[in-house]
Amino acid sequence: MPAMYKVRPLHSAEVLPGHLPTCMYRLPNLHRAPAAAAPQEEVDPSLQALESRQDEILKRLYELKSAVDGLSKMIQTPDADLDVTNIIQTDEFSPLATNGADLDLMLGKDYGALKDVVINANPSKPPLSLLVLHSLLCERYKILSAVHTHSSVKSVPENLLKCFGEQPKKQPRHEYQLGFTLIWKDVPKPQMKFSIQTMCPIEGEGNIARFLFSLFGHKYNAVTSTLIDSWVDTAILQLQEGSPKERGAVLRSMNAALGRSSWLVGAELTLADVVAWGALQHTGAANAAPANVQRWAKSCENLAPFSSVMKLLK
């Protein structure tokens, strides 16, 4: 069939392959392997400085993380139990009969400053176990004691303002071994601050009692220390703050334990006895407790630190 029309060629046959027009800009051929490696481009000095700074920051962050991880092993959270394996004494020693431990060894040497324990407590529910421990500590160390009232509390009974008894004539601070300050404040539970730089605040009567008892420097074996820790938690959480059914169960357990020994754990007074006695007094059911519990409570109250706190309840 003859062609209907002819189309004129778009380029002249005289243009040889590879001879392209130069009217437009050229682009490198991405599909052809380079004959030789292109020379390395210069890196912007400001970019190099930024990368170096980033590397330095990452290095410092890693060092800070390592330091924080190390400190976290020394610091206890407010609701965590302290490690009592280094607190409680061995079975053959009594905290009332041994000499005081080295506070500098346990708490660290701080030249030119007195170690201060500051406790906030609500006067509507005084922490009896902490007051007993304060009296026990006063038998071991030279303590500068003080009681204050926070502005959040309108009034405090006179006996609580004098809960530390008559204080001897104050001497210069550097002549004391430990400072013990009690502040009556409107707080839901007792709070303690010791060293802001090395440990976080401790909350809860049981946890503060563990810290104070650690200042005696005594040790128990692992089994005994576990039993003491269990009694402390049971006394606070169930006997003092639990329901009537829980309190009854705890009193029965105490009665059974006190039928086997004179004290809750072993043959000597321990932290378990101090905390449990304070919790029992808060229940108001001491006179209705089982026979062994009443006998044990009388044994506690025959000791001077307990009898002095008993006066606050009258």
Secondary structure, DSSP 8 states (H G I E B T S, - for coil): ---S-----SS-TTS-TT---SSS-----TTS--SS--------HHHHHHHHHHHHHHHHHHHHHHHHHHHHTT---TTS---GGGTS--TT--TTTS----HHHHH---TT---EEEEEE-TTS--HHHHHHHHHHHTTS-EEEEEEE-TT-S---HHHHTTT-S------GGG-SEEEEEEE---SS-EEES-TTTS--EESHHHHHHHHHHTT-----HHHHHHHHHHHHHIIIIIITS-HHHHHHHHHHHHHHHHHSSSSSTTS--HHHHHHHHHHHHHT-GGGS-HHHHHHHHHHHTSHHHHHHHGGG-
